[in-house]
Amino acid sequence: MEEIRVTIIGAGIVGLAIASKLSERYDNIVVLEQHDTFGQETSSRNSEVIHSGIYYPENSLKARLCVEGAENLYEICKKYSIPHRKLGKLIVATDYSELKVLQGLLEKGIRNNVKDLVILDKHEIDKIEPNTNALLAVYSPNTGIIDSHSLMKHFFNTAKGREVLFAFQSEVESLGKDRDGFIVGIKKDNYKFRSKIVINCAGLSSDYVAGLAGIDIDKSGYKIKFCKGSYFSYAKASPVNMLIYPTPYEKLEGLGVHATLDLGSRLRFGPDVEYVEFIDYKVDSSKRDIFYESASKIIPGLDKEAFIPDMAGIRPKLQGPDEQTKDFIIKEESDNGLSGLINLIGIESPGLTASPAIAGMVADIVSKL
C-alpha cells in the first residue's frame, strides 16, 4: 500500500495555503479534491475582502488569525504581484440606536490589535465618502480587496513547484485509523493508501470527513450548517469608492448586506443570510426589493432597476439561526484516539484573510506530531 506523509483533504484557499506552507518543510504531500480543480466552493464565492479583524470575539482564533493573516496577505500580494487594493472600509451607523453598537465595535477592534481604527463624524465621513447615509462610522483604512483566484493560483503553483501532488476528482469515502496512520479511501477507482497525517479542510464537507474518521459530529459540535449568501451587482457606476458596511447583526450571523467593490470597481451588494438544507447557488431574483431597501439605508440615491442577480455562496457555519457566534475549530484529534488527524471545521469568514495564518498554525501542529 502506498505510504504518504501528509494528506490534505480539500483544495480551497485554506487547503492550498496549508499545502504551500507545509511544502517548505516536508515532501510526500498529497492534496485530495472532489472537484476537477481548486477553489470551487466557498473560496470562489465570497466578497474577496481582506478583513482587518474588527468583528470577532477577543482572543478568538477568528480575531487572532484574521489580524495576522491580513498582514501576511498584504506582504504576499506585494511580493508576488497578486492583484489587490487597500480601499478602506466604513462601518456606518444610520440610526442613533446603532451608535452604542458602533462604539463597542471600535473598542473590540482595538482589543483585537487592529491598527488605525478611528470613529468619524458626519463631517469627516463626507470628506472621504460623501455618498453615504451615515451619522457616524468606524473607519478601517487597512481593509482591502484581493483577486482570490490569483491568490489560490499562487499557493497552488508554489506547492506544485515543490512536488506536492494534487489529485482532483478524488472524493474521500473512507478514513480509518490504523497503527501507522490512516487508511484513506478514494471513491474513484476504489483506491486506498496510508497517510501518517491527515488534514481535514474540506470546507462544506469537513464535518462529513470528520464523521468518516469516527467522530460523533453532533456530540463534538462539529456539525456544519449551510448558510447561503446571495449577491446582487449594480449595473451603474459605483457612487462610492470604498467598502461600506452597515452596523452588523448582534450575533454575527452575517455582517449585513454591505457594499463591496471588485478590482474593476464594479459595485456589489451582499451577502444576505439564508440557512438552507442543500447546496444551491441560484440567486432568487425576487430578493431585489429587499437588497435595494437594505443597500439604500447605507447609500442613498441608488437605482433599483440597476440591481442584477449576481452570485451566491455557502458559508460552512457552526452556529445555527439565532445562536451565538462560534469560533473556528482547528484541532489535532489525539484526545479522540485519532493521533495525526487535524480537523479544520467551520472555516467561514474571515477564512480567506486568515488563510496564511491558519497555514502557519497547522504547520506548527504538524511539527509536533
MORA-V755363 format. One record per backbone hydrogen bond with DSSP energy under -0.5 kcal/mol. CO is the residue of the C=O (numbers start at 1). NH is the residue of the N-H. E is the energy in kcal/mol with one decimal. If there is no record, write none. Layout:
BEGIN
CO;NH;E, CO;NH;E
END
This chain:
BEGIN
2;194;-2.8, 4;196;-2.4, 5;197;-1.9, 6;30;-2.6, 7;9;-0.5, 7;199;-3.3, 8;10;-0.7, 8;32;-3.0, 9;201;-1.9, 11;39;-2.2, 12;16;-2.6, 13;17;-2.1, 14;18;-2.4, 15;19;-2.4, 16;20;-2.5, 17;21;-2.4, 18;22;-3.1, 19;23;-1.7, 21;24;-1.4, 22;25;-1.6, 22;26;-2.7, 28;5;-1.4, 28;6;-1.7, 29;165;-2.5, 30;8;-3.0, 31;167;-3.2, 32;10;-3.3, 33;170;-2.8, 35;169;-2.7, 41;44;-1.4, 42;45;-1.3, 48;146;-2.1, 49;51;-1.0, 50;144;-1.8, 57;60;-1.9, 60;64;-2.5, 61;65;-2.9, 62;66;-1.5, 63;67;-2.2, 64;68;-2.2, 65;69;-2.4, 66;70;-2.7, 67;71;-1.5, 68;72;-2.1, 69;73;-3.0, 70;74;-2.2, 71;75;-1.5, 72;76;-2.6, 73;77;-3.2, 74;78;-2.1, 75;79;-2.5, 76;80;-2.6, 77;81;-0.7, 77;82;-1.5, 81;83;-0.5, 83;147;-2.4, 85;87;-1.4, 85;145;-2.4, 88;243;-2.1, 89;140;-2.9, 90;92;-0.7, 90;245;-3.2, 91;138;-2.3, 92;94;-0.6, 92;247;-0.8, 93;135;-3.1, 93;136;-1.0, 95;98;-2.0, 96;99;-1.3, 98;102;-2.4, 99;103;-2.3, 100;104;-2.2, 101;105;-2.0, 102;106;-2.1, 103;107;-2.2, 104;108;-2.3, 105;109;-2.6, 106;110;-2.2, 107;111;-2.2, 108;112;-1.7, 109;114;-2.5, 110;113;-1.6, 114;117;-0.5, 118;139;-3.2, 120;137;-2.0, 121;125;-2.6, 122;126;-2.6, 123;127;-0.9, 124;128;-0.9, 125;128;-0.8, 125;129;-3.3, 130;132;-0.7, 132;134;-1.0, 135;122;-0.8, 136;93;-2.8, 137;120;-3.2, 137;139;-0.6, 138;91;-2.5, 138;140;-0.6, 139;118;-1.5, 139;141;-0.6, 140;89;-1.7, 140;143;-1.3, 143;88;-2.8, 144;50;-3.0, 145;85;-2.3, 146;148;-1.2, 147;151;-1.9, 148;152;-2.6, 149;153;-2.8, 150;154;-2.0, 151;155;-2.3, 152;156;-2.8, 153;157;-3.0, 154;158;-2.4, 155;159;-2.5, 156;160;-2.9, 157;161;-2.3, 158;162;-0.8, 159;162;-0.8, 159;164;-2.2, 160;163;-1.8, 164;166;-0.6, 165;31;-2.9, 165;167;-0.6, 166;168;-0.7, 167;33;-2.2, 171;187;-3.0, 174;185;-2.6, 176;183;-3.4, 178;181;-1.5, 181;178;-2.9, 182;184;-0.7, 182;195;-2.6, 183;176;-2.2, 183;185;-0.5, 184;193;-1.8, 185;173;-2.9, 185;174;-1.3, 186;191;-0.8, 187;190;-1.4, 188;191;-1.1, 191;186;-3.5, 193;184;-3.1, 194;4;-2.8, 195;182;-2.3, 197;7;-2.5, 198;200;-0.6, 198;342;-2.8, 199;9;-3.0, 199;201;-1.0, 200;344;-2.4, 202;205;-2.3, 203;206;-1.8, 205;209;-2.2, 206;210;-2.1, 207;211;-2.2, 208;212;-1.9, 209;213;-1.3, 210;215;-1.9, 211;214;-1.5, 212;175;-0.6, 215;217;-1.0, 216;220;-2.4, 217;221;-0.5, 217;222;-2.0, 217;223;-1.2, 218;221;-0.6, 225;227;-0.5, 225;317;-1.9, 226;228;-0.6, 226;276;-2.3, 227;315;-3.1, 228;274;-1.6, 229;313;-2.4, 230;271;-0.6, 230;272;-0.8, 231;310;-2.5, 231;311;-0.6, 232;269;-3.6, 233;235;-0.6, 233;308;-2.9, 243;90;-2.8, 243;245;-0.5, 244;259;-3.1, 245;92;-3.0, 249;252;-1.4, 254;249;-1.0, 256;258;-0.6, 258;260;-0.6, 258;270;-1.8, 259;244;-1.9, 260;268;-2.6, 262;265;-2.3, 266;262;-1.6, 267;234;-2.5, 268;260;-2.7, 269;232;-2.6, 270;258;-1.1, 272;274;-0.5, 274;228;-3.2, 276;226;-0.5, 282;284;-0.5, 283;285;-0.8, 284;287;-2.0, 285;288;-1.5, 286;289;-0.5, 287;291;-2.6, 288;292;-2.9, 289;293;-2.5, 290;294;-2.4, 291;295;-3.0, 292;296;-2.4, 293;297;-0.8, 294;297;-0.7, 294;298;-0.6, 295;298;-1.1, 295;299;-2.4, 298;133;-2.3, 299;302;-0.6, 302;304;-0.6, 303;306;-1.6, 304;307;-1.7, 306;235;-2.9, 306;308;-0.7, 308;233;-2.7, 311;231;-2.6, 313;229;-2.9, 315;227;-2.1, 315;317;-1.5, 317;225;-3.5, 320;323;-1.9, 328;330;-0.6, 329;345;-2.2, 331;343;-3.0, 333;336;-1.5, 333;338;-2.2, 334;337;-2.2, 338;341;-2.1, 340;198;-2.4, 340;342;-0.6, 341;333;-2.7, 341;343;-0.6, 342;200;-3.0, 343;331;-2.4, 343;345;-0.5, 345;329;-2.3, 346;348;-1.8, 348;351;-2.1, 350;354;-2.9, 351;355;-1.0, 352;355;-0.7, 354;357;-0.7, 354;358;-2.9, 355;359;-2.3, 356;360;-1.7, 357;361;-2.2, 358;362;-2.7, 359;363;-2.3, 360;364;-1.8, 361;365;-1.8, 362;366;-2.7, 363;367;-2.0, 364;368;-0.6, 365;368;-1.2, 366;369;-1.6
END
